[in-house]
Amino acid sequence: MPGKMPYEKYQLDNYFEKYSYVNKEVIIKEDLLRLGVSFTSSALEESSKFATKSYYLFSYDAMDVDDMKNKEFIKAPECFKFKGGPYNLRPSNNKTCLDKPEKTPYKVDYVDGELKLFWEDNYLADVELRPKPPYYAHTLPDGTPYSDVAASVFFGYLTFCTILRSCQYWGKKEECIFCDINTNARKQSKTGRPFMIHKSVEDVVTVIDTIFNKEREDINHSLLLTGGAIFKQTAQLSGMENVEFYAQYIRAIREKIGNRWGIHQQTTALTIPECKVLKEAGVDCHHANIEVWDKDRFKVYCPGKQQLIGRDEWIKRVCDSVDVFGEGHVVPTFVSGCELAKPWGFEKWEDGVKSMKDAWEFLMSHGVTPRSSSWIIEPNSVLGQYDQPVIPLDYYIEVDIAWYETWKKYNLPPIYNFTPMGPGRCLSINSGHLDMGS
């Protein structure tokens, strides 16, 4: 069936030898993201006691929720750290990307009272899960769990609030073809779990006030606000335009929690005056996700972005915004690997690496700190409707190496209040580039 094809057999040790100068944690993390992981029934039952998947934006799963017969969608963890094991691995945080056992060599099992990560049935590492934070016990007056308003990610370092779980880039002429935000919203709603599409200012402020003021944990450092693209004024959004819609949340949050903690905001690429509105409202970091660097593929992969703003203008706006937010505070994401996807992608993975190197070089030379998010072949995206060969592990490792080397070349600061960097310290979940270093 369409989607991610079964992986080819390989030896993990061969990659450790080939890339002996790269941390093993980076290699395993990228492998887990590209191939996904399955959970045994006993591991799911144990995981359900911890912070479970909230599906705060996309599904991040390579299997359809309809195929989750063991209710993985409410039992699997939001993320997990792998550590120790025969390679004495440093703790590395990883997004839980679910797939069927026959399509991934990675499995989490519950053995002798402990969660363990296995590769091809070989014990690889111990597994640590994020305990449910205190605010997960609360609900709004209508019964909506606080966790559905704002998810605890990066083991609690980052609070992720998706204000609008739908995107106005709609249909084949507008939607990004690697993205499943709209189908994920429909699928999750059908499961019967609480899944609020549009969150009010009042509800968001209530939950954020609890997280950062009333029941703050020491690990809580930053808030990321996001939502689908907005370019139409609708009654649902009270007729507000993109910037003002999000700015109202920022102002209300800042009034409640002050300026101690960082606020990241994801929107479409903005003009300088629009950036200044968000900056004055209280935004520290802005994320206008570029997704794909190659000009021809950007047009195919991001038709709505191309039609409404255009690739060159999008990149210009991102670079210009450094003058508003500063270095380390402009953080566009790339969905690394999708530009190798069938039927429109590069034929050779080396060409995909070159494209990403070009992106890192151009953007970092302008003071931008781009972010890599390793592509999950989500079955309900447009690209998930095709038989997709698994992206080579070499590609992801080379992209991470290039990111780190370019970041050092331009002596850029870390991404502001996003995660600590380096092996054993990084809490980011979507790729290994921030786990690089020593």
C-alpha positions in Angstrom: 0.0 0.0 0.0 1.2 3.6 -0.4 3.3 5.2 2.2 6.7 4.3 3.6 8.1 1.1 2.0 9.7 -1.5 4.2 13.3 -0.6 5.1 16.2 -2.5 3.6 18.3 -4.6 5.9 21.5 -2.9 7.1 24.1 -3.0 9.9 23.9 -0.1 12.3 27.6 -0.8 13.3 28.6 0.0 9.7 27.3 3.5 10.1 29.1 3.9 13.5 32.3 2.9 11.7 31.7 5.0 8.6 30.8 8.1 10.6 33.1 7.5 13.5 33.5 11.3 14.1 29.7 11.7 14.5 28.1 11.0 17.9 26.3 7.6 17.9 23.4 9.3 19.5 22.9 11.5 16.3 23.0 8.4 14.1 20.5 6.5 16.1 18.2 9.4 16.5 18.0 10.1 12.8 17.5 6.4 12.2 14.6 6.3 14.6 13.0 9.3 12.9 13.3 8.0 9.4 12.2 4.4 10.2 9.8 5.0 13.1 9.3 2.7 16.1 6.8 0.2 17.3 5.7 -0.5 20.9 4.7 -3.8 22.3 1.4 -4.1 24.2 3.1 -4.1 27.5 5.3 -1.1 26.6 2.2 0.8 25.6 0.5 0.1 28.9 3.5 1.3 30.8 3.9 4.4 28.5 0.3 5.4 29.1 1.2 6.3 32.7 3.5 9.1 31.3 3.1 12.1 29.0 1.4 10.6 25.9 1.2 11.9 22.3 -0.9 15.0 22.0 -0.8 15.3 18.2 -0.3 19.0 18.8 0.4 19.9 15.1 1.0 17.0 12.7 0.6 13.3 13.3 4.4 12.6 13.1 3.5 8.9 12.5 4.2 6.7 9.6 1.1 4.6 10.3 -2.5 5.7 10.0 -4.5 6.2 13.2 -7.0 3.8 11.7 -4.4 1.0 11.9 -3.6 1.6 15.6 -5.5 -1.4 16.9 -3.8 -1.2 20.3 -4.8 2.5 20.7 -1.3 3.7 20.3 -2.6 7.2 19.6 -3.6 7.6 23.3 -0.9 5.3 24.9 2.4 6.0 23.1 4.7 8.6 24.7 5.0 12.1 23.3 8.8 11.5 23.1 11.4 9.3 24.8 15.0 9.4 25.7 17.3 6.5 24.8 20.4 6.1 26.9 23.0 3.6 28.2 22.9 0.2 26.7 25.9 -1.6 25.1 27.2 1.6 23.6 26.9 3.6 26.8 24.8 6.2 25.0 24.2 9.7 26.4 20.6 10.6 26.9 19.1 11.6 23.6 15.5 12.9 23.3 13.4 11.5 20.4 10.0 12.2 18.9 7.8 9.1 19.0 7.1 8.4 15.3 5.0 5.3 15.2 5.1 2.6 12.5 4.1 -1.0 12.1 6.5 -3.7 13.4 7.2 -5.0 10.0 8.3 -1.6 8.7 10.8 -0.7 11.3 13.7 -2.5 13.1 13.1 -0.4 16.2 10.9 -1.6 19.1 10.2 -0.5 22.6 9.4 -3.4 25.0 8.7 -3.6 28.7 11.2 -6.1 30.1 11.7 -7.0 33.8 9.9 -3.8 34.9 11.8 -1.5 32.6 11.3 0.0 29.1 14.0 -1.0 26.7 14.8 0.0 23.1 15.6 -2.8 20.7 17.1 -2.8 17.2 16.5 -5.9 15.2 15.6 -7.6 18.5 19.0 -6.6 19.9 19.0 -4.6 23.1 20.2 -1.1 22.2 19.3 1.3 25.0 17.3 2.0 28.1 14.2 4.2 27.7 13.2 7.2 29.9 9.8 8.8 29.6 8.6 12.3 30.5 6.4 12.1 33.6 3.0 13.8 33.2 3.5 17.5 34.3 1.3 18.7 37.1 -0.9 20.8 34.8 -1.9 17.6 32.8 -4.3 16.8 35.7 -6.4 19.9 35.0 -9.3 20.5 32.7 -11.1 23.6 31.4 -14.8 24.2 32.5 -16.0 22.4 29.3 -13.9 19.3 30.2 -11.0 20.0 27.7 -7.7 18.8 29.2 -5.1 21.5 29.7 -2.8 19.2 27.7 -4.9 19.6 24.6 -4.4 23.4 24.9 -0.6 23.3 25.3 1.6 20.2 25.1 4.7 19.6 27.1 7.5 18.8 24.7 11.3 18.6 24.8 10.8 16.9 28.2 9.2 20.0 29.5 11.7 22.6 28.3 9.4 23.8 25.6 5.6 24.3 25.9 4.0 23.9 22.5 0.6 25.6 21.9 -1.1 25.2 18.5 -3.6 28.0 18.5 -5.2 27.0 15.2 -5.0 23.3 14.3 -6.0 23.9 10.7 -4.3 25.6 7.8 -5.9 28.0 5.2 -3.6 26.5 2.6 -6.3 24.0 1.5 -6.6 21.4 -1.3 -4.1 20.3 -3.9 -3.5 23.8 -5.2 -2.4 25.2 -1.8 -1.5 22.5 0.8 2.1 21.6 1.3 2.3 18.1 0.0 4.4 16.7 2.8 2.0 18.0 5.5 -1.0 16.3 7.2 -2.1 19.1 9.6 -5.7 19.2 8.2 -6.1 15.5 7.9 -4.5 14.9 11.3 -7.2 17.3 12.8 -10.0 15.3 11.2 -8.5 11.9 12.1 -7.9 12.8 15.7 -11.3 14.3 16.2 -12.9 11.1 14.9 -11.1 9.0 17.6 -13.2 10.7 20.3 -10.2 12.2 22.1 -10.5 15.9 23.0 -9.1 17.8 20.1 -9.7 21.6 20.1 -9.2 23.1 16.7 -9.3 26.8 17.6 -8.3 27.9 21.1 -9.5 31.1 22.6 -7.2 33.7 24.1 -8.8 33.1 27.5 -8.2 29.4 27.5 -4.6 29.7 26.3 -3.8 32.3 28.9 -5.4 30.2 31.7 -3.2 27.2 30.8 0.0 29.1 30.2 -0.5 31.0 33.6 -0.7 27.6 35.3 2.4 26.2 33.5 4.7 29.2 34.1 3.3 30.8 37.3 1.1 28.5 39.4 2.7 25.1 38.8 6.0 25.8 37.1 8.6 23.1 36.9 12.3 24.0 36.8 12.6 22.6 33.3 10.0 25.0 31.8 11.9 27.7 29.8 10.0 28.6 26.6 6.7 28.7 24.9 6.1 28.1 21.2 2.9 29.4 19.6 1.9 28.2 16.2 -1.0 27.4 13.9 -1.9 26.9 10.3 -1.3 29.6 7.8 -3.8 32.5 7.8 -4.3 34.6 4.8 -8.1 35.0 4.7 -10.2 37.0 7.1 -13.0 34.8 8.5 -15.7 35.0 11.1 -14.0 32.1 13.0 -11.0 34.4 13.4 -13.1 37.5 14.2 -12.1 39.0 10.9 -8.5 39.5 12.0 -5.5 39.2 9.7 -2.6 36.9 10.3 -0.3 39.1 12.5 -3.0 40.7 14.6 -4.7 37.3 15.2 -1.5 35.9 16.8 -0.4 39.2 18.4 -3.5 39.3 20.6 -2.4 36.0 22.2 1.2 37.2 22.7 0.1 40.4 24.5 -2.3 38.6 26.8 0.4 36.0 27.7 3.1 38.6 28.3 0.7 40.5 30.6 0.2 37.3 32.6 3.7 35.8 32.7 6.0 38.8 32.2 9.2 38.7 30.2 11.3 36.1 32.0 10.5 33.2 29.6 11.1 33.1 25.8 8.2 33.1 23.4 8.6 31.6 19.9 6.0 32.3 17.2 5.5 30.4 14.0 3.7 32.2 11.1 4.1 32.7 7.4 7.0 34.9 6.3 6.3 38.5 7.3 7.3 42.0 6.2 9.5 44.1 8.5 6.5 46.2 9.8 4.6 42.9 10.5 7.6 41.5 12.4 7.8 44.7 14.5 4.2 44.2 15.5 5.0 40.7 16.9 8.3 41.9 18.4 6.5 44.7 20.2 3.8 42.3 21.4 6.5 40.2 23.1 7.8 37.6 20.6 11.5 36.7 21.1 12.0 34.3 18.2 10.2 34.1 14.8 9.8 30.9 12.8 8.7 31.3 9.1 9.2 27.8 7.9 10.8 27.5 4.4 10.4 23.7 4.3 12.2 23.1 1.0 15.2 25.0 -0.5 15.3 23.9 -4.2 13.5 26.5 -6.3 11.7 24.0 -8.6 10.7 21.7 -5.7 9.5 24.6 -3.6 6.9 25.4 -6.2 5.6 21.8 -6.2 5.9 21.0 -2.5 4.6 24.4 -1.2 2.1 25.6 -3.8 0.2 27.8 -1.4 3.4 29.5 -0.2 4.5 30.0 -3.8 1.2 31.4 -4.9 0.6 33.8 -2.0 4.2 35.0 -1.3 6.7 33.2 -3.5 9.9 31.4 -2.6 12.3 34.2 -3.2 10.2 36.8 -1.4 9.7 34.3 1.5 13.5 33.9 1.9 14.1 37.6 1.6 11.6 38.3 4.4 13.2 35.6 6.6 16.7 37.3 6.1 15.3 40.8 6.6 13.6 39.7 9.9 17.1 39.3 11.5 17.2 43.1 11.7 14.1 42.9 13.9 14.7 39.9 16.1 18.4 39.5 16.0 20.8 36.5 15.4 19.7 33.3 17.0 16.1 34.6 17.0 15.1 33.8 13.3 14.5 30.1 13.0 12.9 28.8 9.8 12.4 25.0 9.6 13.2 22.7 6.8 11.5 19.3 6.3 14.7 17.6 5.5 14.4 14.6 3.3 11.1 15.3 1.6 12.9 16.8 -1.4 14.0 13.2 -2.2 10.4 12.0 -2.2 8.8 10.3 -5.2 7.8 11.4 -7.8 9.2 14.9 -7.8 12.3 14.6 -5.7 16.0 14.4 -6.4 17.1 11.0 -7.8 20.4 11.0 -5.8 20.5 11.6 -2.1 23.8 13.5 -2.6 21.9 16.1 -4.5 19.5 16.5 -1.6 22.5 17.1 0.7 23.9 19.7 -1.6 20.6 21.5 -1.6 20.5 21.6 2.2 24.2 22.7 2.3 23.2 25.6 0.0 20.4 26.5 2.4 22.6 26.4 5.5 25.3 28.5 3.8 23.0 31.2 2.4 20.8 31.6 5.5 23.5 31.4 8.1 25.6 34.0 6.2 22.7 36.3 6.8 22.5 35.6 10.5 19.6 33.1 10.3 19.7 29.9 12.3 17.6 27.4 10.3 16.3 24.3 11.9 16.1 20.8 10.4 13.0 18.5 11.0 13.6 15.1 9.6 10.7 14.1 7.3 8.2 11.6 8.5 6.3 9.9 5.6 2.9 10.6 7.0 0.3 8.4 5.1 -2.4 11.1 5.0 -0.2 13.7 3.3 0.0 13.9 -0.5 3.4 12.4 -0.6 2.2 9.6 1.6 -0.1 8.4 -1.1 2.9 7.2 -3.1 5.2 4.3 -2.4 8.1 6.1 -0.8 11.5 4.5 -0.4 13.0 5.2 3.0 15.4 8.2 2.9 19.0 7.0 3.2 20.5 7.4 6.7 23.6 8.9 5.0 21.6 11.8 3.9 20.4 12.8 7.4 23.9 12.4 8.9 25.5 14.5 6.2 22.8 17.2 6.6 23.5 17.3 10.3 27.2 17.5 9.8 26.8 20.4 7.3 24.4 22.3 9.6 26.9 22.1 12.5 29.9 23.0 10.5 28.2 26.0 8.9 26.9 27.1 12.3 30.4 27.1 13.6 31.8 28.8 10.5 29.5 31.8 11.0 30.0 31.8 14.8 26.2 32.0 15.4 24.6 31.8 18.8 22.4 28.9 19.7 18.7 29.2 19.0 17.4 31.4 21.8 15.8 29.5 24.6 14.9 26.6 22.4 16.9 23.7 23.8 20.4 23.1 25.2 22.8 21.9 22.5 25.2 19.0 22.3 25.1 15.3 23.0 23.5 14.3 26.3 22.1 17.9 26.7 19.9 18.5 23.6 16.2 18.1 24.2 15.0 18.8 20.6 13.1 15.9 19.2 12.8 16.2 15.4 16.4 15.7 14.1 20.0 15.3 15.3 21.6 18.5 14.1 21.4 20.1 17.6 22.8 17.0 19.2 26.1 17.5 17.3 29.2 18.8 19.0 31.2 17.6 21.9 
